[in-house]
């Protein structure tokens, strides 16, 4: 068994929170007071808590600025290949603490605020979440940005600066009520507007075919104003950029031909243009074909591609020309990753730029586009796949419709050559679906226009090759890859669970934060009583802290010695919160029947938002809260079972609940969850997983050992077999008495005494048309939960399984995922090297001694 580090070894280590040197602390205090005075124009007599937060944020931001500028100059000097991650969502959460972690400022800032008589946690709680995402897809993009910076990749995240992010969820009388998320109300200290890079984006108009080429004319123009946010790597002095576009009306908007009296209305109508970046669509895994959404998708793509080409043309080191003229080298210097189909319009837009503006031949342009673009698929649910009506395109983006038709024509000619006479295959593979309403299949456009297509977990990548994209896989098998998702260990361990991060660092050092595979070394300590005790102690402290948080904010008292059984994610039928509900009811009925038995106490917490228009999901929330009302007020049950709905689940709440959880519920129907990343966060933070063999659960079981997870239920092939045979919910209902009892209680009004038929729609769905087969996995789930309860009574054995899980987490770092994207898709090489810090000798500035103004302009354009 490996020996723990000695006290001397520990003293040699830098704390994972960074050193609080006297000079550091003194500088921070000086800068804090300077910002309070000069930036916020306040003194300590009148400053509010929010002022103190802004002063601290600006103080920390100062440490980013030099690194940010130097990073961009470093890229200018080296002229590396750059990767552009295009996403309609970046679910960033809060920035302050994450920045302190990545810059090793946490201890110094703690000490400085303490000496200033302020409470660091209180200040951190003032920061608004940047909720510019719905769930997994947007949070993945945020983790990827952290990893790209930490791996030294010249990377840029491009998206939309939504004025209103994902709605705030309030629970009123058990129902979800949505409130607008006015996250920018008090300003955002982390962003920098860049009006000098404003770009025009065109909509509507018509297409003219002239002898000089194709012209898109009579368009309406909206301006895209970029806001840059710094993305620091982990202690490597690299700071990359996330650039989010905000829509602005041009000064002459609707004023060209206004008449007397029309001026006021024309100014008011500017809002119509600016609505493009007003609000995030709150749908997760559901496509809503609205014109405003299509405008958003084109807006981000058009602005971003202008920026990419500007930077490409201006970034050849040592060049005194402003322009790098030969666009045929674009794929050598630029990689574009499409995060799902939302930015799919990058493909026809880049074709439009290359053919119409740069005047390349179609063949040359198409070769450049395909070698530059790559596509990540995130779901196989048919209702989530984007299919835009052709008529909408014809009106909004007429030139792009022409280009898509031409792409499709050439694509189908190729398929015809490969499969002569196979008309059905042509129909299946066409980019245009010829139904009642002609639609463009955006996933097909992405596959045809990309050199790489990837799923996000091994099982998901196999499913897309065998089912939804089977025809495309048969034609171009080399395009299809797997890139299993990952999470950043900086936010999801070091930041949110410092106690556990320290306990691990005491055993194996702190290099694991950059190289998560090193967690395997913890297997040497799996039988070490001291380590087992330390891991269990951290978990208990996290539970006590979260229990106090619940009491303060939710006015709910819970038993911190109970098992914290947690399911937090978007509310969706396929995620099967209803299966969890059936287990709660079954457990409740069992306790009522045998109140004197020794039950393992549980606090079951469920959280997540329902899309505002998703009736079934909203009813599921009401059912959970209604079950809680009955269970939590039953004196026979006491604190052996509590049911809590966690209101307004978001990144910041995830950072609190995940470190405190004992059991992670990952119970989607096999074959429906593409990957999941919440599952990885729970695993890294010392929770055990109860789950189906779906998404990344399969690989988690592989890495930690299936015996260290609670796996149950149908596998993908069982689900397929049942689809062929037909799923008969009634047969389970009639055969399993406890299931029948639970369903009868829901349908009979036991949980809704005033409204006995309140849940009739849910009951009808479960009994008659449940696509996700909740009853089919009920028995296996209940049996598996019995095993969970039994093991929880043996804390030592439970904690050993926890250690196996933490030790198996290495694969699930987003650093590994991004390294694979870089090497296997983008043609880039990640690096753990540091670049010079801003206060190091200024060798790397020497190249900026410029001979003339044209070189200066070239540098200026390229470093931004």
N, C-alpha and C positions, 0 to 999 in steps of 0.2 A: 504494500500500500504506500502511495506517495506521502512524503512528510509535508505537513503544512509549512508555510513560510515562517521563519523565525521572526521575532520582534524586530531584529536588526534589518532583515529583508524588507519587512513592512515599512520601516522608517525610510528606507531607500526609495520606496515607491512614491510617486506623486499621487496624492488622493485623486480619485476619479472626478472630484469636484474642483480640482485646481488648487494652487497654493494661494494663500492670502498674505502676500508679502506686505510689509509696512508701507513701502513706496506705492505699491498698487493701490492699497486702501486709501492712502492719503490723496493720490491723484483722482481716484474715483469720487471722493468726497468733494474735492475742489471742483471737478467737472459737473457734478450733480448740482452744486450751488450755482455754478456759472449758468447752466441751462435753466435752472429755476428763475434766475434773475434776467438773463438776456433772451432766452428763447420763449419762456412762458410769461415773462414780465410780472413776476409775483415775488413777494418775500414770505418768510415763514409765518408771518402774522395772518396772512390772508390766503395762503396756499391751501388747496383741498387735497384729499387723497389722490384724486385723479391727476392733479398737477404733479404730485410727487411721482406717480407712475410715469408720466410723460418725461419728467426730468431724468428718471432712471433709464427709461427706454432710449432717450437721446444720448445719454452718457455711454450706454452699452453700444449704441449704433456708431458712436465715434470710433470705437475699436474696429468696426467693420470697414469704415470708409477707405482708410489707407490700403487695407488688404484688397478691397473691391477694385480700386483703381489699379493697384499693382497687378492683380490677376489679369485684368483686361489688357494691360500693357504686355504682360508675359505672353498672352495668347497672340497679341499683335507681333511680338518678336519671333515667336516660334512658328506661327502660322500653321497650327495643327488642324486636323479635320475637326469640324464642329458638328455636334448633334443637336437637333431641334426637336424637343418633345412637345407635340401639339395635343392639347387636351382642352375640352370644354369645361373641365373641372379640376381644381387644385384645392383639396380639402386640407388646408394648412394648420388650422387650429391657432394656438397662440405662438408668438415668436420670441418673447423676451427670454424665458428660461432656456429654450432650445439654443439660442444664440450664446448665452452664458456657458452652457455645457460645451458647445463646440469650440468656444474660444478659451476654455479653462478659466472662466472668470467667476464661477459660482461662489466659491468661498470668499473671494475678495469682495464681491458685491454684497454678500450676506453680512460680512463684517462692517463694511462701509455703511450700509443702511442701519445696522444695529447701533453704530456709533452716532448716527444722525437721529437716533430715537424713533426709527420707523420699523415696521414689521414687513419683511420681504414677502411673506405669503399673502398678506393683505394687498400689497401693491400688485403682485402677480394676478390676483383675482380681479383686478379692475380691467385688465386687458380683455377686449372682445375677441372671441374666436373669429378667425377668417374662415367663415363657413361656405367657401365657394365650391362646394361639392355635396353630393347626395350620400355617398357611402364609400364602398370599397374602391371603385374606379378612381374617384377623386383623391382618396387618401393614399392609394398606391402611387399616384403621380407625385404627391408630396414626399413620400418615402424615397422615390426614385431621384428626385432633385437632391435630397440629402446625400444619397449614395454617389451620384454623379460628381458632386463637389468633393466628397471625401475620397473619391478614386482619381481625382485630378483630371477628369474629362472636361473638355471645353464644351459645356452643355448649357442650353437655354431652355427654360420652360416658357411656352407661349399659350396664353389663354385670354379670358375676358375678365375685366374688373367689374364684376356685378355690383351694382349699388346695394342690392338686397340679396343676401346669400340664402342658404337653406332656412326656411321659416323656423321661428322658435315655437316649440310645442308646449301648450298649456293643457293640463288635464282638468276639465271642468265637469263636475258630476259624473266622472268616469269616462267622458268623451274627449277625444282630441280636438283642440281648438288651435288654429294656426294664427301666429302673430308675425308681422313683417320683421325681418332681421336687419335693422338699420345700423349695421356694424360700423359704418363710416361717420356716424353722427358726430362723434367727438374728434374726428380726424384719425389718421393712421401714421404713426411716427416712422414706420418701417419702409414706406414707399417714397419714391422720388418721381415726380412728373417729368416727362421729357418732351415738352411741346415742340422742340426743334426736330423731333422725328415723327411728327404727325403725318399720317398717310391718308390719301383719299381712297374710299371704297365705293364702287359703283353698283347700282341696282337698276332693275327695269330696263327701259330703252328698247332698242331694236338692233338688228344685225344688218349691215350693208356689205355686200360682196362687190368690191371695186377692183379695177385692174391693179391697183397698188396693194391689194390684199384685203383681208376681212377687217371691218371696223365695227366696234360696238359703240353706238352713238345714242344721243338724246337720253342719257342716263341720269338718274338722281344720285347725287354724291353725298356720302356721309363721311366725316373725318374720323380717323382712328387715332386717339391720343394715348401714347404709351405711358404706363407707370411701371417703374422698375423696383423690384424688391430684392435685396441681397440674400443669397443662399450660401451660408458658410459651410465649408467642409469641416471634418473633425480634426482640429488642431494641426492643419497642414497649410494654413495661411491662404488657402484658396477660397475666394468668394465668387460664386457664379451668379447669374441673373435670372430671375423670373420676370418676364415682361408681360403685363396684362393690359389689354386695350380697352379704352373707354370711348364710347361713341359721342361725337360732338357734331352739331349741325354747322355747316359752313355759314359764313357771315351773310351770304346772299341767299340763304335758304328761303324759298318761296317768295323772294322779294323781286325777282326779275321783272315780273309784270303786274305787281300789285297796283290796285287803283286807289283812289282816295278812300280812306276808311278801312282799307285792307291791311294796312301796316301792322296794327296791333295783333290781328289774327295771325298774320304771317310770323310774327315773333313768337306768339303762343304755340304755333304749330311746330316750332323747333323741337318741342318735346317728342314729337312723333319720331324724328330721326334718332333722338337720344334714348328712346325707349329700348333700343337694341341691347344696350348693356345695363338695363335697369334691373333685371331680376333673373336669377337662376331658375330654370325649370325644375320643379321638385320631384321629378319622376326617376325612379331607380328601376332598371330592368323593365321599362315600359316605353314604347314609342308613341308620341303624340304629334301628329303631322301638322303642326301649326306654322303659318307663314313666318311669324316672329322668330320661331326656333330656327327655321332655315336661314333667315337673315343673320342670326347669331353665328351659325356654322360657317356661312360664307364670309362674314365680317372678320372673324378671327383668322381665317385662312388667307384672305386677300391681303390684309395688313401684314401678316407674318411673312408671307412670301416676298412682298416688296422689301421688307427688312432683311430677309435672308440674302436676297440677290444684291441689295446695296452693300451688305457687309462682305459678301463674296467678292464683289468687284473691287472693293476698296482695301482688301486685307492682304495683299501680297507684300511680304516684308521687303523693305528697301526700295520699293517702287516709287518713283516720283510721279508716275501717271496716276490719275484718279481711278482709271478703269482697268480691271483685268478683263480683257475683251473676250477671251475664248470660253464660252459657257460649256463646251464639251467636257471640261474638267470638273464641272459642278459635283458629280458623284464622288470624286476623289477628295473633295473638301467639305462636303455637306451630306449629312444623313438626316432624314426626316422620319420620325416615328409617329404614326397615327394611333392615338389612344382610343381604340374602338372606331366605329365608322363616323363619329360626330365630325371629325375634321377631314372626311373623305374628299371633300371638294378641293383639297390641295392638289389632287391628281389632275382634274380638268383645268384648274386655275394655273398650275405650273405649265401645262400644255398651252394654254392661251397666251401666257407670257412669252414662252419660247417660240411659238409659231407666229402669233400676231404682232408681237412687239419686237422680239429679237430676230424674227424672220428666219428661223431655222426650218429645215424640211420636217415634215411630220415624222418620218422615220427616225431622224436624228433626235428630235425632241422627245419622242416616245422612249427611245433608249435611255436618255438622261433621266426621265421621270421614273422609269421602272427601277433603275439602278440607285436612285436617290431615296425612294419611298419604301417604307415597310409598315405592316399593319398588324396590330394586336387585336385579337378577338376576345371579348370578355363574357359572352353569354351564348347559350344555344336556345334560350327560350324564344319561341317564334314571335311572341308579342313585343319582344325587345328589339327585333331587327328593324333597321330603318328602311322604309320603302316610301319614297317621296312621289306624290302624284306628278305626272309629266306636265299637266296644265299649270301647276304652281311654278314649276321650273320655267316653262315657256314665258310666263309673265315676269318672274323675278330675275331669272338668269338665262336669257335667251341664248347667248353665245355658248354658255356652258352646256346647255341642252344639245346644241349642234355638235359640240366636241364629244359629249357622251355617246351620241348616236354614231359618230365616226369611230370611236373606240370600240363600240359594240359591233359595228359592221365588220371591222378588221378582226376582232376577236372571234366572231361567228364564222368568218371565212376560214380561219385557222382550224376551228373545231370541225367544220365541214370536211376539210382535207383529211383530218385525222380519223373522222368517223362518218364517211360518206353515207347519206341516206338515213342517218339516225336523227330524225326530226324531233323526237321526244327529248333527246339529249340537248339539242339546240334550244328548245323551249326552256328546259331546266337551267341551262347555263347562261342564258341571255341576261344582259344587264337590265333589260326592259321586260317587265312582266305584263303580258297582254291579257289582263282580266277585264272586268266591267270598267274599272278605272285603270288606265295605263299607269304603271308605277316604275320608278327606278330603284333597283335593288342595290343599296349602297355597299353591302358586304361584297357582292360580286364585283363592283367597281374597284373596291380596295384590293381584292385578290388579283384581279387582272392587271392593276396598275402598280403592284408592288413586287419587289424581288424576294421578300420574305413575309410569311404569314405565321403568326404564332398563337397558340393557346397559352393559358396561364397556370396550368398544372398538368402533370403527365396524363391523367385520366381524361381531362378536358381536351387536350391536344389530340388524343386518340379518337375521342367521340367526334370532333369536327371532321377528322379525316374519314371516319367510317359512315357518318350520317350527313350532316347539314352541308358539308363542302366536299362530299365524296367524289363528285364528277371532276371538280377542280384538282383534287389530289391525284386522280388517275392521270390527268394531263400533265401536271407539273409537280411530281412528288417532292422534288428537291426544294421547292419553295417552303414547304411546311415544316415547322420546328415547334419545340416546346420550350417555354421559359417559365418555370414555376415561380410564382410570385414570392416576394419576401417583404420584410419589414425592417425599418432602420433601428438597430439596437441603441442608437443614441437617444431618440425620443422614447422608445418603447421598453427601455430597461434603465439606462443610466439616469435619464431625466425623471421618469415616472416612478421608478422603484430603486432609489439610491441605496437603501438598506441592503437589498439583494445584490446589487452591483458591487457593493463593498465586500460583502461576505464572499462573493465569487473571487474578487480581486485579491483578497487575503490568501486564498488558496492557490491561484494560478497566475497571479499578476494581472495587469490591466490591458495587455495587448489584445485580449479577446474582443475588446470593444471595436477594434479595427479588423479583426480576423475571428469571426464568431465560431469557426470550426474548432478553435482552441477549447471551447466548452466541453469537448469530448474528454479532456483531462479530468473533469469532475467525476467521471466513472471510477477513478482511483479512490474517491472519498465516499462512495455510495454506502459503505458499511462503517464509516467513521462517525461515532456517536456525537462528537462535538459538532461536526458539520451538519449532521441531521438536526441536532438541536438548534443550531444557528439559523438554518433555513426555515424551520418551523416557527422560530421566534419572530423572524422578520414577517412571515405571513400573518402571525397573530397581531403584531403591531399595526400592520396595514389594515387588518380587519377592524381593530379598535378605532383607528383613525377614520375609516369610512363610516363606521357606525355613528361616530360623533358628527360627521358631515351630514348623514341622513337625518339625524335628530335636529341639527341646526337648520337645514334648508327645507326638509320635507316634513318636519315635526313627527317623525316616525321613530319609535324605539324598537331596536332589534337586539337579539341575543348574539353577541360576538363569538360565543362558543358554539353556535350552530354552524352547520355546513352552509357556506355561501354558494348557492347553486344559481348560475347566472347565464341568461341568454340575452345578449344585447346585439342588435343588428336591425336593419330595416324590417318593418313588418310586411311580410309577403307570404302568400299561401305556400310557396315552394320551400320557404325556410321553416315551416311547420311549427310556428308558435302554438298551433292548436294541439299538436301532439304533447307538448309540454303541459298545456292546460288539462288534457285528459289525465296525465300523470298526477298533477296536483289534486284533481278531484278524487282520483283513486286513492291516493295517500290519505287525503282527508277522510274519506269513507272508512278506510282501514283503521285510522286512529279512533274514529268515533265508535267503531265496532269493538275494538280492543283497547280502551283507554288506559288500561293498567300495564300494557306491554311496554318494554323498553325500546322506544323509537329513537332513531338517530334524528336529532333536531335539525331542521332545515329552514333557511331563509331563502326563498326562491324569488329571484329578482329578474324581471323581464323589462327590457327597454328598447326603444326604437321608434322612428317616425313612420307614419303611413302617408303615402302620396295623398294630397288633399282630395283627389277625385276617385280614390280607390275605396269603394264602399265596403268591400269584404274586409280589407285591412283595418279600417276604422271600427268595424264591428268586433274584430278580434281584440282590439285594445279595450273596447267596452266590456267584452267578456272577461278579460284578465282582471280589470279593475272590479268587476262585479263579483268574481270568485274571491278576490281579496277581501271585499266587504264582508262576505259571509265567513270565510275562514278566520280572518284576523279578529273577529268579534265573538268567536265561539269559545266560551270558557273551558269547555272540555278539552279543546286542543291546546290552549295556552300558548307558550312560546315554542312548542315542538314543531309547529309549521306556521310560517308567515309568508304572505305573498305580497310583493311590492312591485308596482309599476314605476320604473325610473323615468321621470318626466324629462323631456328635452335632451335625450341622449345625443352627444356630440363628442368631438375629439377630447375636449377638456374633461368631460365626465368619464370618458373611456380611460383617461390617464389616472383617474381616481379609483374606479371600480375594478379594473383588470388586475392590479397588484393585490387586491383584497379578495379575489375570487378563489374558491376551492375547486369548483366544478364548472367546466365550460361546456355549454350545450351547442353542438354542431350537428343538427339532426335533420338536415335537408334530405329530400328523397334522392337516392343515388342517381347521379347523372344530371342533376339540375344546378348545383352550385359549381361555377366554373373553377374556383379555387378557394376563395375565402382568405382573409388575412387576419381577421379577428381571432381565428383558431390559433394562429402562430403567436399572436400577442399574449394570449392566455398561457400557452405552452411555455413561453420564455419567462413568464412571471410566476411560474410555479403552481398553475392550476392543472388538474387532470381533465382529460377530455372524454365526454360521452358523445359518441358520434357514429354516423353512418360512413360507409366506405365511399365518400364523395369528395370531389375537389382535392385540396391538399391534405385532407385527413389521411388519405391513402399513403402519401409519402411521409407524413408525420408518424404513422404507425410503423412504417418501414425504418425510419431513423431512430425512434425511441424504443422499438420493439412492441409488437401488437399487444403483448401481455401487459404493457404499461399504459394502455388506453382502454377505455370501455367501448368496444366496437360492437354494434348490433345491427340487425335489420337486413333488408334486401340489398344485394349487390346490383350493379348496372344490368347484368344479364338476367337477373330475377325480375327486375322491373320491365325489361323488354319482353320477357316471356309472358308476364302478366298482361302487358298491353295487347299481345297477340290473343291471349286467351279471354281477356276481358276481366276487369276488376269489379268484384261484387261486394260492395260495402255491407249490404244487408246480411250476408253469410257470416261475417265477423261479428256483427251486432247481435245476431241470434245465437252465436256459438259461445261468446265470451261474456259471462254474467257481469263482471265488473265494468266492462266497456258499455254494456247495455244500461247498467245503472247510471253511469256518468252521463251518457247521452240523454237518458230520460230526465235526469235532473236539469240539464241545460234546456231541453225542449219543454219541460213541465213548469218552468218558472221558479225552480228552487233558488237560482242565483239572481232572479229578477222578480221578486215577489209582487211588485206593483204592476208588472207588465209580463205576464206569463209567455207571450209569444214574441218577446223582444228579439230572441236569437233564432227565430224560425228560418231566416235566410241561411245562417251558418249551418244549422242542422240539416236543412235541405241540401246544401252544397256537399256536406260530409257524407250524406246518405245516398245522394243521387248522381253527383257529377264532380267528384273530387279527383282532379287530375294528379294530385300528389300523394294519393293512397295512404292517408294517415292511419286508417284502421289496420292496414296490412302489416304495419310495423309496430302496432300497439303492444302486442304480447311480448315481443322481443325487447322492446323498450322498457316495459315495466320490470321484466326479469333482470335486465341489465342494471336498472336503477336499484334493485335489491342488492346486487353485488356492490354497487357504489356505497350504499348505506352500511353494509357489513364491513367493508374495508375502512371506512371513515372511523369506525370504532377502534381501529388499531393505528394510532397516529404514527408510530415508527414505520410500519410497512407502507402506509400512505405516503409519507415523506420520502421514502426510498424510491417509490415510483415517480414522485415529483422530480427527484434528482436525475433519474433516468431521462425524464422528459426534457429538463433544462439542458442536459448534456447532449441531447439529440437535436438541439435547435440550430446548430451551425448552418445547416443547409438553408434555413429560412431567413437568412439575412438578405436584405435588398442589395447589399454589396455583391453577393454571389450572383444574384439575378442580373444586376447591371453589368458585371464583368462578362457574363455570357452574352447579353445583348451587344456589348461593345465588341467582343471578339468575333462573334458568330453572325451578327447582322450588320453592325455599323462599320466594321473594319477599323476599329480603334483599339488601343492598348491601354488598359487602366494602369495607374501608377500610385504607389503609396508615398512617393517622395514629397517632401515639403518644398514650397517655394520660399524665397526670402521674405521675411516679415518687413513691414514698412519702416521699422526703426533699425533694420540691418544696414550695413554700408550700401550706398546707392549704385552699385555696379550696374544693376539691371536698368537703371534710368539712363545710362550713358547713350543708348541708341536714340534718345529723344533730343539730343543736341542736333537740331535740324538745320539743314542748309537753306531751305527756302520755304515759302509759305505753302506751296502746293504739297510738299511732303507733310507739312504740319497738318494740312487739311485731311490728307490721306490717313494719317495716324488718328486724328480726331474722329473721323467717320468710322474707322474700323474698330477702335477700342470700345465703341458703344454698340 
